[in-house]
Amino acid sequence: MHELSGWLLLIFASIAASILAQFFPKISENYVSMAVGAIIASIPFFNEMLPEFEPEVFMITIIAPLLFFEGQAMNLNRVGHKLKTILGIVVILVVISTVVTGFALSYITGVGLSLALVMAAISTPTDATATESVSEGLQLPKSEKNMLKMEALFNDASGIILLNATVLFLLRGEIDYSSTIINFLFAAIGGALFGAIVAFIAIFFRQALIRLPFDNAVNAQIMLAVALPFIIYVLAEEIHVSGIIAVVCAGLLHNSEAQRSRFSDMQQFYLGNNIFSLVQELLNNAVFLILGLNFVRIVMDEDVTFSSWIWITAGIVLYALNLLVRYLYVLLIMKRSHRSALIFSLGGVHGAVTLALVFMAASLGLSSNQFNLVIMSESVMIILSMLVPSIVFWFILPKEEHDTGEKKKYRQEMVNRAISEVKQMYLPEKVKQSVIYDLRDQNSETSLRQFWQQWFYVSRRPAFSKVERSLEQQALLWSFYIEREYLAELLEAGEVDSTDLYDLYNEVALAEAMVLDPKNSFH
């Protein structure tokens, strides 16, 4: 029961973070989530409700579905074309970064080389979501943005494999290079093959289901899609291949499926996308909630925060060396510009996966003193990786330009035209007023007081007759036609932002679909 209440608190806190973020539009929602997590950890009653951080549970319940959805949003063809670049970043760059950072950290701080290599391996995974949080409101160049996303999809697996190798070196005093390479290839190739096989089976099953004469298979298909990343990750780990690479590859294959079957069952496709988006936002918030929560727990734990300040130096060295190696790799190996190298190096933001690797290392045999040093150092590194680019990007990246006032103006005029048409129609007064209220609701013109008036009125009045329902439906459909005609005029003129107009067109199309769908009739 205690564990259940902890999960419920985490879900409610994630929802609260989404709501609070709307009041601070200039602050990334991820930072708001971190703040909420920190507040929860600071309140003993709530802090005790949440269980201790379990890296395996975290990877299965949060990271696996997140990586699946991120892979699903990535074009498989694009990944194929960039495969050489991806392999370079998630293998060569990760190995170079671990070796260089490990040796430098040992030399500068006096930490033993084996422990320094463990700390360096833990600091290699990056977080695409964290990168988005530090570039909120800024235009990140498309090339670097795609490169950072692809890196974040695959380098978690590299970090885990290197972590296992360096922990063995710490415990046994030697690195088995041939075994490490074989394990890496088996985990990576095996994970990719396993993810692809399960994805093909799921795609075949779903496509066959669509073509069967079933009317109510939509919910079953969506439930299968949501459950798939959990199933793939657990089964992959059970056969000792990379669960992370498996879920990413499965997600990539599902992207191709979506491109070729989005109209075969439009209701399932649209509803599924909305559910995936909702789950993804909830999980993203949970990641940063957990990050903020654990930062406060670490600071408040007297067994962890010890008097020696070496962990601050170690955290700074970890971040600075990772930054330098990333910069030089892009500049010298990938032959890109100084600006591109700077953006890529700063964009390698670390997050909750790094903390998960710290706890994994502890479970592999780190002593309590070693664990304390590692977790404090990595926490400093994570904070720097989020703080530094948040400042630097603000000065070197152009700001996003989006005039929400223009979109509001178009919506207002669109609704006004529809209402004018309705006022001229011959309709029963109560039907006319109902339609006008619904149209004004498109523009959030109705006040809270008007809503409650309508609520009490609808609750007391007799239901519309069949004729009245038909008249209301026809009036709404005609109104939406008028709105679409207005948007088409603006698009044809070509003098306004087409993105805003397509967003509005989508809203009208959705409203029209709701009116036409008999399941959405509440009269």
Beta strands, then each sheet from edge to edge (+ up, - down):
end
